[in-house]
Amino acid sequence: MERTIKVLSSIFGVLATVATVVMMFAIAADVFFRTLYDSTLPGVLELSETALVAAVFLGLAYTGATNSHIAVDLLTERLPASVSRWVILVAWTLTAGFVAWMTYATALRAIASTKANELRMGLVEWPLWPSRWLIPIGLALFLLVAIANIVRLASGKEVLGIDHQMPDVAEHHYEYVTQTDPGAPVDAPSGRKEEQA
C-alpha cells in the first residue's frame, strides 16, 4: 500500500507543479496583453483560480509523503525518542481525523456543484465543478498518507520521507555535535569548528 501511495503522491506532485507553471504563464500572458492592449485576456483569471486549487490540493499528498511540510520541532527534538514518537503519532491521528472530515464535506460540495453544473460568471462562463472535485481528491490521498504515517509510527518506524523511502527525502541538518575544544569558535547550528584563516 505504501508503494501505491508514494507513486500516486509523486504523480499528484507533478500535476501540482504543472498547474503552478500553467498559472505562471497565464498570469504573465495577461500582464503582457494588458501592457500592449490595455485590457485583460478573457478566461485568465478563471484559469488561474482553477490552477491554484490544483497546485494546493494535489500537492498535499506529495508534501506529506516526502515529509516536506513546514514543521517546528523545538519541543519534539528535545523529548526522549519514545515520547517524541507518541507526540507525532497523536498529531498525525488528529490530522487524519480532520482531513477525513474535510474530505467528506468537500466531496458533498463537489457532488452538489456537479449536479447544479456550477459556473463562474465573468468574461467567460467557467465551470467550477471540476475544480471542486480536485479538493476532495487531493485531500483523500493526503488522508492515505496520514494513515500510512500512523501505521508506521505505531509499528516503530519513522514517518514517510524520513528514512530514504522517497528520492527527495528530508534531511535533518540541525544536529547537535559535541565540541572537542571548548575555546574554538563554532559555526552554528551544526557545531562545526570555523576554519582558521
Contact map, one row per residue, 1 for C-alpha under 8 A:
11111000000000000000000000000000000000000000000000000000000000000000000000000000000000000000000000000000000000000000000000000000000000000000000000000000000000000000000000000000000000000000000000000
11111100000000000000000000000000000000000000000000000000000000000000000000000000000000000000000000000000000000000000000000000000000000000000000000010000000000000000000000000000000000000000000000000
11111110000000000000000000000000000000000000000000000000000000000000000000000000000000000000000000000000000000000000000000000000000000000000000000000000000000000000000000000000000000000000000000000
11111111000000000000000000000000000000000000000000000000000000000000000000000000000000000000000000000000000000000000000000000000000000000000000000000000000000000000000000000000000000000000000000000
11111111100000000000000000000000000000000000000000000000000000001000000000000000000000000000000000000000000000000000000000000000000000000000100110000000000000000000000000000000000000000000000000000
01111111110000000000000000000000000000000000000000000000000001001000000000000000000000000000000000000000000000000000000000000000000000000000000000000000000000000000010000000000000000000000000000000
00111111111000000000000000000000000000000000000000000000000000000000000000000000000000000000000000000000000000000000000000000000000000000000000000000000000000000000000000000000000000000000000000000
00011111111100000000000000000000000000000000000000000000000000000000000000000000000000000000000000000000000000000000000000000000000000000000100000000000000000000000000000000000000000000000000000000
00001111111110000000000000000000000000000000000000000000001011001000000000000000000000000000000000000000000000000000000000000000000000000000100000000000000000000000000000000000000000000000000000000
00000111111111000000000000000000000000000000000000000000000001000000000000000000000000000000000000000000000000000000000000000000000000000000000000000000000000000000000000000000000000000000000000000
00000011111111100000000000000000000000000000000000000000000000000000000000000000000000000000000000000000000000000000000000000000000000000000000000000000000000000000000000000000000000000000000000000
00000001111111110000000000000000000000000000000000000000011011000000000000000000000000000000000000000000000000000000000000000000000000000100000000000000000000000000000000000000000000000000000000000
00000000111111111000000000000000000000000000000000000000011111100000000000000000000000000000000000000000000000000000000000000000000000000000000000000000000000000000000000000000000000000000000000000
00000000011111111100000000000000000000000000000000000000000000000000000000000000000000000000000000000000000000000000000000000000000000000000000000000000000000000000000000000000000000000000000000000
00000000001111111110000000000000000000000000000000000110011000000000000000000000000000000000000000000000000000000000000000000000000000000000000000000000000000000000000000000000000000000000000000000
00000000000111111111000000000000000000000000000000000111111000000000000000000000000000000000000000000000000000000000000000000000000000000000000000000000000000000000000000000000000000000000000000000
00000000000011111111100000000000000000000000000000000010001000000000000000000000000000000000000000000000000000000000000000000000000000000000000000000000000000000000000000000000000000000000000000000
00000000000001111111110000000000000000000000000000000010000000000000000000000000000000000000000000000000000000000000000000000000000000000000000000000000000000000000000000000000000000000000000000000
00000000000000111111111000000000000000000000000000110110000000000000000000000000000000000000000000000000000000000000000000000000000000000000000000000000000000000000000000000000000000000000000000000
00000000000000011111111100000000000000000000000000110010000000000000000000000000000000000000000000000000000000000000000000000000000000000000000000000000000000000000000000000000000000000000000000000
00000000000000001111111110000000000000000000000000000000000000000000000000000000000000000000000000000000000000000000000000000000000000000000000000000000000000000000000000000000000000000000000000000
00000000000000000111111111000000000000000000000100100000000000000000000000000000000000000000000000000000000000000000000000000000000000000000000000000000000000000000000000000000000000000000000000000
00000000000000000011111111100000000000000000001100110000000000000000000000000000000000000000000000000000000000000000000000000000000000000000000000000000000000000000000000000000000000000000000000000
00000000000000000001111111110000000000000000000000000000000000000000000000000000000000000000000000000000000000000000000000000000000000000000000000000000000000000000000000000000000000000000000000000
00000000000000000000111111111000000000000000000000000000000000000000000000000000000000000000000000000000000000000000000000000000000000000000000000000000000000000000000000000000000000000000000000000
00000000000000000000011111111100000000000001001100000000000000000000000000000000000000000000000000000000000000000000000000000000000000000000000000000000000000000000000000000000000000000000000000000
00000000000000000000001111111110000000000001100100000000000000000000000000000000000000000000000000000000000000000000000000000000000000000000000000000000000000000000000000000000000000000000000000000
00000000000000000000000111111111000000000000000000000000000000000000000000000000000000000000000000000000000000000000000000000000000000000000000000000000000000000000000000000000000000000000000000000
00000000000000000000000011111111100000001000000000000000000000000000000000000000000000000000000000000000000000000000000000000000000000000000000000000000000000000000000000000000000000000000000000000
00000000000000000000000001111111110000011001000000000000000000000000000000000000000000000000000000000000000000000000000000000000000000000000000000000000000000000000000000000000000000000000000000000
00000000000000000000000000111111111000010000000000000000000000000000000000000000000000000000000000000000000000000000000000000000000000000000000000000000000000000000000000000000000000000000000000000
00000000000000000000000000011111111100000000000000000000000000000000000000000000000000000000000000000000000000000000000000000000000000000000000000000000000000000000000000000000000000000000000000000
00000000000000000000000000001111111111111000000000000000000000000000000000000000000000000000000000000000000000000000000000000000000000000000000000000000000000000000000000000000000000000000000000000
00000000000000000000000000000111111111111000000000000000000000000000000000000000000000000000000000000000000000000000000000000000000000000000000000000000000000000000000000000000000000000000000000000
00000000000000000000000000000011111111000000000000000000000000000000000000000000000000000000000000000000000000000000000000000000000000000000000000000000000000000000000000000000000000000000000000000
00000000000000000000000000000001111111000000000000000000000000000000000000000000000000000000000000000000000000000000000000000000000000000000000000000000000000000000000000000000000000000000000000000
00000000000000000000000000000000111111100000000000000000000000000000000000000000000000000000000000000000000000000000000000000000000000000000000000000000000000000000000000000000000000000000000000000
00000000000000000000000000000000111111110000000000000000000000000000000000000000000000000000000000000000000000000000000000000000000000000000000000000000000000000000000000000000000000000000000000000
00000000000000000000000000000000110011111000000000000000000000000000000000000000000000000000000000000000000000000000000000000000000000000000000000000000000000000000000000000000000000000000000000000
00000000000000000000000000000110110001111101000000000000000000000000000000000000000000000000000000000000000000000000000000000000000000000000000000000000000000000000000000000000000000000000000000000
00000000000000000000000000001100110000111111000000000000000000000000000000000000000000000000000000000000000000000000000000000000000000000000000000000000000000000000000000000000000000000000000000000
00000000000000000000000000000000000000011111100000000000000000000000000000000000000000000000000000000000000000000000000000110000000000000000000000000000000000000000000000000000000000000000000000000
00000000000000000000000000000000000000001111111000000000000000000000000000000000000000000000000000000000000000000000000000110100000000000000000000000000000000000000000000000000000000000000000000000
00000000000000000000000001100100000000011111111100000000000000000000000000000000000000000000000000000000000000000000000000000000000000000000000000000000000000000000000000000000000000000000000000000
00000000000000000000000000100000000000000111111110000000000000000000000000000000000000000000000000000000000000000000000000000000000000000000000000000000000000000000000000000000000000000000000000000
00000000000000000000000000000000000000000011111111000000000000000000000000000000000000000000000000000000000000000000000100000100000000000000000000000000000000000000000000000000000000000000000000000
00000000000000000000001001000000000000000011111111100000000000000000000000000000000000000000000000000000000000000000000000000000000000000000000000000000000000000000000000000000000000000000000000000
00000000000000000000011001100000000000000001111111110000000000000000000000000000000000000000000000000000000000000000000000000000000000000000000000000000000000000000000000000000000000000000000000000
00000000000000000000000000000000000000000000111111111000000000000000000000000000000000000000000000000000000000000000000000000000000000000000000000000000000000000000000000000000000000000000000000000
00000000000000000000000000000000000000000000011111111100000000000000000000000000000000000000000000000000000000000000000000000000001000000000000000000000000000000000000000000000000000000000000000000
00000000000000000011011000000000000000000000001111111110000000000000000000000000000000000000000000000000000000000000000000000000000000000000000000000000000000000000000000000000000000000000000000000
00000000000000000011001000000000000000000000000111111111000000000000000000000000000000000000000000000000000000000000000000000000000000000000000000000000000000000000000000000000000000000000000000000
00000000000000000000000000000000000000000000000011111111110000000000000000000000000000000000000000000000000000000000000000000000001001100000000000000000000000000000000000000000000000000000000000000
00000000000000110010000000000000000000000000000001111111111000000000000000000000000000000000000000000000000000000000000000000000001001100000000000000000000000000000000000000000000000000000000000000
00000000000000111111000000000000000000000000000000111111111000000000000000000000000000000000000000000000000000000000000000000000000000000000000000000000000000000000000000000000000000000000000000000
00000000000000010000000000000000000000000000000000011111111100000000000000000000000000000000000000000000000000000000000000000000000000000000000000000000000000000000000000000000000000000000000000000
00000000000000010000000000000000000000000000000000001111111100000000000000000000000000000000000000000000000000000000000000000000000001100110000000000000000000000000000000000000000000000000000000000
00000000000110110000000000000000000000000000000000001111111111000000000000000000000000000000000000000000000000000000000000000000000001101110000000000000000000000000000000000000000000000000000000000
00000000100110111000000000000000000000000000000000000111111111100000000000000000000000000000000000000000000000000000000000000000000000000100000000000000000000000000000000000000000000000000000000000
00000000000010000000000000000000000000000000000000000001111111110000000000000000000000000000000000000000000000000000000000000000000000000110010000000000000000000000000000000000000000000000000000000
00000000100110000000000000000000000000000000000000000000011111111000000000000000000000000000000000000000000000000000000000000000000000000110111010000000000000000000000000000000000000000000000000000
00000100110110000000000000000000000000000000000000000000011111111100000000000000000000000000000000000000000000000000000000000000000000000000010000000000000000000000000000000000000000000000000000000
00000000000010000000000000000000000000000000000000000000001111111111100000000000000000000000000000000000000000000000000000000000000000000000000000000000000000000000000000000000000000000000000000000
00000000000000000000000000000000000000000000000000000000000111111111100000000000000000000000000000000000000000000000000000000000000000000000010011000000000000011000000000000000000000000000000000000
00001100100000000000000000000000000000000000000000000000000011111111000000000000000000000000000000000000000000000000000000000000000000000000000010000000000000011000010000000000000000000000000000000
00000000000000000000000000000000000000000000000000000000000001111111000000000000000000000000000000000000000000000000000000000000000000000000000000000000000000011100010111000000000000000000000000000
00000000000000000000000000000000000000000000000000000000000000111111100000000000000000000000000000000000000000000000000000000000000000000000000000000000000000111100000011000000000000000000000000000
00000000000000000000000000000000000000000000000000000000000000111111110000000000000000000000000000000000000000000000000000000000000000000000000000000000000000001000000001000000000000000000000000000
00000000000000000000000000000000000000000000000000000000000000110011111000000000000000000000000000000000000000000000000000000000000000000000000000000000000000000000000000000000000000000000000000000
00000000000000000000000000000000000000000000000000000000000000000001111100000000000000000000000000000000000000000000000000000000000000000000000000000000000000000000000000000000000000000000000000000
00000000000000000000000000000000000000000000000000000000000000000000111110000000000000000000000000000000000000000000000000000000000000000000000000000000000000000000000000000000000000000000000000000
00000000000000000000000000000000000000000000000000000000000000000000011111100000000000000000000000000000000000000000000000000000000000000000000000000000000000000000000000000000000000000000000000000
00000000000000000000000000000000000000000000000000000000000000000000001111111000000000000000000000000000000000000000000000000000000000000000000000000000000000000000000000000000000000000000000000000
00000000000000000000000000000000000000000000000000000000000000000000000111111100000000000000000000000000000000000000000000000000000000000000000000000000000000000000000000000000000000000000000000000
00000000000000000000000000000000000000000000000000000000000000000000000111111110000000000000000000000000000000000000000000000000000000000000000000000000000000000000000000000000000000000000000000000
00000000000000000000000000000000000000000000000000000000000000000000000011111110000100100000000000000000000000000000000000000000000000000000000000000000000000000000000000000000000000000000000000000
00000000000000000000000000000000000000000000000000000000000000000000000011111111000100000000000000000000000000000000000000000000000000000000000000000000000000000000000000000000000000000000000000000
00000000000000000000000000000000000000000000000000000000000000000000000001111111000000000000000000000000000000000000000000000000000000000000000000000000000000000000000000000000000000000000000000000
00000000000000000000000000000000000000000000000000000000000000000000000000111111101100000000000000000000000000000000000000000000000000000000000000000000000000000000000000000000000000000000000000000
00000000000000000000000000000000000000000000000000000000000000000000000000001111111100000000000000000000000000000000000000000000000000000000000000000000000000000000000000000000000000000000000000000
00000000000000000000000000000000000000000000000000000000000000000000000000000011111110000000000000000000000000000000000000000000000000000000000000000000000000000000000000000000000000000000000000000
00000000000000000000000000000000000000000000000000000000000000000000000000000001111111000000000000000000000000000000000000000000000000000000000000000000000000000000000000000000000000000000000000000
00000000000000000000000000000000000000000000000000000000000000000000000000000011111111100000000000000000000000000000000000000000000000000000000000000000000000000000000000000000000000000000000000000
00000000000000000000000000000000000000000000000000000000000000000000000000011011111111110000000000000000000000000000000000000000000000000000000000000000000000000000000000000000000000000000000000000
00000000000000000000000000000000000000000000000000000000000000000000000000000000111111111000000000000000000000000000000000000000000000000000000000000000100000000000000000000000000000000000000000000
00000000000000000000000000000000000000000000000000000000000000000000000000000000011111111100000000000000000000000000000000000000000000000000000000000000100000000000000000000000000000000000000000000
00000000000000000000000000000000000000000000000000000000000000000000000000010000001111111110000000000000000000000000000000000000000000000000000000000000000000000000000000000000000000000000000000000
00000000000000000000000000000000000000000000000000000000000000000000000000000000000111111111000000000000000000000000000000000000000000000000000000000000000000000000000000000000000000000000000000000
00000000000000000000000000000000000000000000000000000000000000000000000000000000000011111111100000000000000000000000000000000000000000000000000000001100110000000000000000000000000000000000000000000
00000000000000000000000000000000000000000000000000000000000000000000000000000000000001111111110000000000000000000000000000000000000000000000000000000000000000000000000000000000000000000000000000000
00000000000000000000000000000000000000000000000000000000000000000000000000000000000000111111111000000000000000000000000000000000000000000000000000000000000000000000000000000000000000000000000000000
00000000000000000000000000000000000000000000000000000000000000000000000000000000000000011111111100000000000000000000000000000000000000000000000001101100000000000000000000000000000000000000000000000
00000000000000000000000000000000000000000000000000000000000000000000000000000000000000001111111110000000000000000000000000000000000000000000000001100100000000000000000000000000000000000000000000000
00000000000000000000000000000000000000000000000000000000000000000000000000000000000000000111111111000000000000000000000000000000000000000000000000000000000000000000000000000000000000000000000000000
00000000000000000000000000000000000000000000000000000000000000000000000000000000000000000011111111100000000000000000000000000000000000000000000001000000000000000000000000000000000000000000000000000
00000000000000000000000000000000000000000000000000000000000000000000000000000000000000000001111111110000000000000000000000000000000000000000001001100000000000000000000000000000000000000000000000000
00000000000000000000000000000000000000000000000000000000000000000000000000000000000000000000111111111000000000000000000000000000000000000000000000000000000000000000000000000000000000000000000000000
00000000000000000000000000000000000000000000000000000000000000000000000000000000000000000000011111111100000000000000000000000000000000000000000000000000000000000000000000000000000000000000000000000
00000000000000000000000000000000000000000000000000000000000000000000000000000000000000000000001111111110000000000000000000000000000000000011011000000000000000000000000000000000000000000000000000000
00000000000000000000000000000000000000000000000000000000000000000000000000000000000000000000000111111111000000000000000000000000000000000011001000000000000000000000000000000000000000000000000000000
00000000000000000000000000000000000000000000000000000000000000000000000000000000000000000000000011111111100000000000000000000000000000000000000000000000000000000000000000000000000000000000000000000
00000000000000000000000000000000000000000000000000000000000000000000000000000000000000000000000001111111110000000000000000000000000000010010000000000000000000000000000000000000000000000000000000000
00000000000000000000000000000000000000000000000000000000000000000000000000000000000000000000000000111111111000000000000000000000000000111011000000000000000000000000000000000000000000000000000000000
00000000000000000000000000000000000000000000000000000000000000000000000000000000000000000000000000011111111100000000000000000000000000010000000000000000000000000000000000000000000000000000000000000
00000000000000000000000000000000000000000000000000000000000000000000000000000000000000000000000000001111111110000000000000000000000000000000000000000000000000000000000000000000000000000000000000000
00000000000000000000000000000000000000000000000000000000000000000000000000000000000000000000000000000111111111000000000000000000000110110000000000000000000000000000000000000000000000000000000000000
00000000000000000000000000000000000000000000000000000000000000000000000000000000000000000000000000000011111111100000000000000000000010110000000000000000000000000000000000000000000000000000000000000
00000000000000000000000000000000000000000000000000000000000000000000000000000000000000000000000000000001111111110000000000000000000000000000000000000000000000000000000000000000000000000000000000000
00000000000000000000000000000000000000000000000000000000000000000000000000000000000000000000000000000000111111111000000000000000000100000000000000000000000000000000000000000000000000000000000000000
00000000000000000000000000000000000000000000000000000000000000000000000000000000000000000000000000000000011111111100000000000000100110010000000000000000000000000000000000000000000000000000000000000
00000000000000000000000000000000000000000000000000000000000000000000000000000000000000000000000000000000001111111110000000000000000000000000000000000000000000000000000000000000000000000000000000000
00000000000000000000000000000000000000000000000000000000000000000000000000000000000000000000000000000000000111111111000000000000000000000000000000000000000000000000000000000000000000000000000000000
00000000000000000000000000000000000000000000000000000000000000000000000000000000000000000000000000000000000011111111110000000001100100000000000000000000000000000000000000000000000000000000000000000
00000000000000000000000000000000000000000000000000000000000000000000000000000000000000000000000000000000000001111111110000000000110000000000000000000000000000000000000000000000000000000000000000000
00000000000000000000000000000000000000000000000000000000000000000000000000000000000000000000000000000000000000111111110000000000000000000000000000000000000000000000000000000000000000000000000000000
00000000000000000000000000000000000000000000000000000000000000000000000000000000000000000000000000000000000000011111110000000000000000000000000000000000000000000000000000000000000000000000000000000
00000000000000000000000000000000000000000000000000000000000000000000000000000000000000000000000000000000000000001111111000000011100000000000000000000000000000000000000000000000000000000000000000000
00000000000000000000000000000000000000000000000000000000000000000000000000000000000000000000000000000000000000001111111100000011100000000000000000000000000000000000000000000000000000000000000000000
00000000000000000000000000000000000000000000000000000000000000000000000000000000000000000000000000000000000000000000111110001111100000000000000000000000000000000000000000000000000000000000000000000
00000000000000000000000000000000000000000000010000000000000000000000000000000000000000000000000000000000000000000000011111011111000000000000000000000000000000000000000000000000000000000000000000000
00000000000000000000000000000000000000000000000000000000000000000000000000000000000000000000000000000000000000000000001111111100000000000000000000000000000000000000000000000000000000000000000000000
00000000000000000000000000000000000000000000000000000000000000000000000000000000000000000000000000000000000000000000000111111100000000000000000000000000000000000000000000000000000000000000000000000
00000000000000000000000000000000000000000110000000000000000000000000000000000000000000000000000000000000000000000000000011111000000000000000000000000000000000000000000000000000000000000000000000000
00000000000000000000000000000000000000000110000000000000000000000000000000000000000000000000000000000000000000000000000111111100000000000000000000000000000000000000000000000000000000000000000000000
00000000000000000000000000000000000000000000000000000000000000000000000000000000000000000000000000000000000000000000001111111110000000000000000000000000000000000000000000000000000000000000000000000
00000000000000000000000000000000000000000010010000000000000000000000000000000000000000000000000000000000000000000000001111011111000000000000000000000000000000000000000000000000000000000000000000000
00000000000000000000000000000000000000000000000000000000000000000000000000000000000000000000000000000000000000000000111100001111110000000000000000000000000000000000000000000000000000000000000000000
00000000000000000000000000000000000000000000000000000000000000000000000000000000000000000000000000000000000000001000111100000111111100000000000000000000000000000000000000000000000000000000000000000
00000000000000000000000000000000000000000000000000000000000000000000000000000000000000000000000000000000000001001100111000000011111110000000000000000000000000000000000000000000000000000000000000000
00000000000000000000000000000000000000000000000000000000000000000000000000000000000000000000000000000000000000000100000000000011111111000000000000000000000000000000000000000000000000000000000000000
00000000000000000000000000000000000000000000000001001100000000000000000000000000000000000000000000000000000000000000000000000001111111100000000000000000000000000000000000000000000000000000000000000
00000000000000000000000000000000000000000000000000000000000000000000000000000000000000000000000000000000010011001000000000000001111111110000000000000000000000000000000000000000000000000000000000000
00000000000000000000000000000000000000000000000000000000000000000000000000000000000000000000000000000000011001000000000000000000111111111000000000000000000000000000000000000000000000000000000000000
00000000000000000000000000000000000000000000000000001100110000000000000000000000000000000000000000000000000000000000000000000000011111111100000000000000000000000000000000000000000000000000000000000
00000000000000000000000000000000000000000000000000001100110000000000000000000000000000000000000000000010011000000000000000000000001111111110000000000000000000000000000000000000000000000000000000000
00000000000000000000000000000000000000000000000000000000000000000000000000000000000000000000000000000111011001000000000000000000000111111111000000000000000000000000000000000000000000000000000000000
00000000000000000000000000000000000000000000000000000000010000000000000000000000000000000000000000000010000000000000000000000000000011111111100000000000000000000000000000000000000000000000000000000
00000000000100000000000000000000000000000000000000000000111110000000000000000000000000000000000000000000000000000000000000000000000001111111110000000000000000000000000000000000000000000000000000000
00000000000000000000000000000000000000000000000000000000110110000000000000000000000000000000000000110110000000000000000000000000000000111111111000000000000000000000000000000000000000000000000000000
00000000000000000000000000000000000000000000000000000000000000000000000000000000000000000000000000110010000000000000000000000000000000011111111100000000000000000000000000000000000000000000000000000
00001001100000000000000000000000000000000000000000000000000010000000000000000000000000000000000000000000000000000000000000000000000000001111111110000000000000000000000000000000000000000000000000000
00000000000000000000000000000000000000000000000000000000000111010000000000000000000000000000000000100000000000000000000000000000000000000111111111000000000000000000000000000000000000000000000000000
00000000000000000000000000000000000000000000000000000000000010000000000000000000000000000000000100110000000000000000000000000000000000000011111111100000000000000000000000000000000000000000000000000
00001000000000000000000000000000000000000000000000000000000000000000000000000000000000000000000000000000000000000000000000000000000000000001111111110000000000000000000000000000000000000000000000000
00001000000000000000000000000000000000000000000000000000000010011000000000000000000000000000000000000000000000000000000000000000000000000000111111111000000000010000000000000000000000000000000000000
00000000000000000000000000000000000000000000000000000000000000010000000000000000000000000001101100000000000000000000000000000000000000000000011111111100000000000000000000000000000000000000000000000
00000000000000000000000000000000000000000000000000000000000000000000000000000000000000000001100100000000000000000000000000000000000000000000001111111110000000000000000000000000000000000000000000000
01000000000000000000000000000000000000000000000000000000000000000000000000000000000000000000000000000000000000000000000000000000000000000000000111111111000000010000000000000000000000000000000000000
00000000000000000000000000000000000000000000000000000000000000000000000000000000000000001001000000000000000000000000000000000000000000000000000011111111100001110000000000000000000000000000000000000
00000000000000000000000000000000000000000000000000000000000000000000000000000000000000001001100000000000000000000000000000000000000000000000000001111111110000100000000000000000000000000000000000000
00000000000000000000000000000000000000000000000000000000000000000000000000000000000000000000000000000000000000000000000000000000000000000000000000111111111000000000000000000000000000000000000000000
00000000000000000000000000000000000000000000000000000000000000000000000000000000000000000000000000000000000000000000000000000000000000000000000000011111111111110000000000000000000000000000000000000
00000000000000000000000000000000000000000000000000000000000000000000000000000000000011001000000000000000000000000000000000000000000000000000000000001111111111100000000000000000000000000000000000000
00000000000000000000000000000000000000000000000000000000000000000000000000000000000000001000000000000000000000000000000000000000000000000000000000000111111110000000000000000000000000000000000000000
00000000000000000000000000000000000000000000000000000000000000000000000000000000000000000000000000000000000000000000000000000000000000000000000000000011111110000000000000000000000000000000000000000
00000000000000000000000000000000000000000000000000000000000000000000000000000000000000000000000000000000000000000000000000000000000000000000000000000001111111000000000000000000000000000000000000000
00000000000000000000000000000000000000000000000000000000000000000000000000000000000000000000000000000000000000000000000000000000000000000000000000000001111111100000000000000000000000000000000000000
00000000000000000000000000000000000000000000000000000000000000000000000000000000000000000000000000000000000000000000000000000000000000000000000000001001100111110110000000000000000000000000000000000
00000000000000000000000000000000000000000000000000000000000000000010000000000000000000000000000000000000000000000000000000000000000000000000000000001101100011111110000000000000000000000000000000000
00000000000000000000000000000000000000000000000000000000000000011110000000000000000000000000000000000000000000000000000000000000000000000000000010011001000001111110110000000000000000000000000000000
00000000000000000000000000000000000000000000000000000000000000011111000000000000000000000000000000000000000000000000000000000000000000000000000000000000000000111111110111000000000000000000000000000
00000000000000000000000000000000000000000000000000000000000000000110000000000000000000000000000000000000000000000000000000000000000000000000000000000000000001111111100011100000000000000000000000000
00000000000000000000000000000000000000000000000000000000000000000000000000000000000000000000000000000000000000000000000000000000000000000000000000000000000001111111100010000000000000000000000000000
00000000000000000000000000000000000000000000000000000000000000000000000000000000000000000000000000000000000000000000000000000000000000000000000000000000000000001111111110000000000000000000000000000
00000000000000000000000000000000000000000000000000000000000000000000000000000000000000000000000000000000000000000000000000000000000000000000000000000000000000011111111010000000000000000000000000000
00000100000000000000000000000000000000000000000000000000000000001100000000000000000000000000000000000000000000000000000000000000000000000000000000000000000000011001111110000000000000000000000000000
00000000000000000000000000000000000000000000000000000000000000000000000000000000000000000000000000000000000000000000000000000000000000000000000000000000000000000001111110000000000000000000000000000
00000000000000000000000000000000000000000000000000000000000000000100000000000000000000000000000000000000000000000000000000000000000000000000000000000000000000001001011111000000000000000000000000000
00000000000000000000000000000000000000000000000000000000000000000110000000000000000000000000000000000000000000000000000000000000000000000000000000000000000000001111111111100000000000000000000000000
00000000000000000000000000000000000000000000000000000000000000000111000000000000000000000000000000000000000000000000000000000000000000000000000000000000000000001100000111110000000000000000000000000
00000000000000000000000000000000000000000000000000000000000000000000000000000000000000000000000000000000000000000000000000000000000000000000000000000000000000000100000011111000000000000000000000000
00000000000000000000000000000000000000000000000000000000000000000000000000000000000000000000000000000000000000000000000000000000000000000000000000000000000000000000000001111110000000000000000000000
00000000000000000000000000000000000000000000000000000000000000000000000000000000000000000000000000000000000000000000000000000000000000000000000000000000000000000000000000111110000000000000010000000
00000000000000000000000000000000000000000000000000000000000000000000000000000000000000000000000000000000000000000000000000000000000000000000000000000000000000000000000000011111000000000000110000000
00000000000000000000000000000000000000000000000000000000000000000000000000000000000000000000000000000000000000000000000000000000000000000000000000000000000000000000000000011111100000000000111000000
00000000000000000000000000000000000000000000000000000000000000000000000000000000000000000000000000000000000000000000000000000000000000000000000000000000000000000000000000000111110000000000111000000
00000000000000000000000000000000000000000000000000000000000000000000000000000000000000000000000000000000000000000000000000000000000000000000000000000000000000000000000000000011111000000000011100000
00000000000000000000000000000000000000000000000000000000000000000000000000000000000000000000000000000000000000000000000000000000000000000000000000000000000000000000000000000001111100000000001000000
00000000000000000000000000000000000000000000000000000000000000000000000000000000000000000000000000000000000000000000000000000000000000000000000000000000000000000000000000000000111111000000001100000
00000000000000000000000000000000000000000000000000000000000000000000000000000000000000000000000000000000000000000000000000000000000000000000000000000000000000000000000000000000011111000000000000000
00000000000000000000000000000000000000000000000000000000000000000000000000000000000000000000000000000000000000000000000000000000000000000000000000000000000000000000000000000000001111110000000000000
00000000000000000000000000000000000000000000000000000000000000000000000000000000000000000000000000000000000000000000000000000000000000000000000000000000000000000000000000000000001111110000000000000
00000000000000000000000000000000000000000000000000000000000000000000000000000000000000000000000000000000000000000000000000000000000000000000000000000000000000000000000000000000000011111000000000000
00000000000000000000000000000000000000000000000000000000000000000000000000000000000000000000000000000000000000000000000000000000000000000000000000000000000000000000000000000000000011111100000011000
00000000000000000000000000000000000000000000000000000000000000000000000000000000000000000000000000000000000000000000000000000000000000000000000000000000000000000000000000000000000000111110000011000
00000000000000000000000000000000000000000000000000000000000000000000000000000000000000000000000000000000000000000000000000000000000000000000000000000000000000000000000000000000000000011111001111000
00000000000000000000000000000000000000000000000000000000000000000000000000000000000000000000000000000000000000000000000000000000000000000000000000000000000000000000000000000000000000001111111111000
00000000000000000000000000000000000000000000000000000000000000000000000000000000000000000000000000000000000000000000000000000000000000000000000000000000000000000000000000000000000000000111111100000
00000000000000000000000000000000000000000000000000000000000000000000000000000000000000000000000000000000000000000000000000000000000000000000000000000000000000000000000000000111000000000011111000000
00000000000000000000000000000000000000000000000000000000000000000000000000000000000000000000000000000000000000000000000000000000000000000000000000000000000000000000000000001111100000000011111100000
00000000000000000000000000000000000000000000000000000000000000000000000000000000000000000000000000000000000000000000000000000000000000000000000000000000000000000000000000000011111000000111111110000
00000000000000000000000000000000000000000000000000000000000000000000000000000000000000000000000000000000000000000000000000000000000000000000000000000000000000000000000000000000101000000111011111000
00000000000000000000000000000000000000000000000000000000000000000000000000000000000000000000000000000000000000000000000000000000000000000000000000000000000000000000000000000000000000011110001111100
00000000000000000000000000000000000000000000000000000000000000000000000000000000000000000000000000000000000000000000000000000000000000000000000000000000000000000000000000000000000000011110000111110
00000000000000000000000000000000000000000000000000000000000000000000000000000000000000000000000000000000000000000000000000000000000000000000000000000000000000000000000000000000000000000000000011111
00000000000000000000000000000000000000000000000000000000000000000000000000000000000000000000000000000000000000000000000000000000000000000000000000000000000000000000000000000000000000000000000001111
00000000000000000000000000000000000000000000000000000000000000000000000000000000000000000000000000000000000000000000000000000000000000000000000000000000000000000000000000000000000000000000000000111
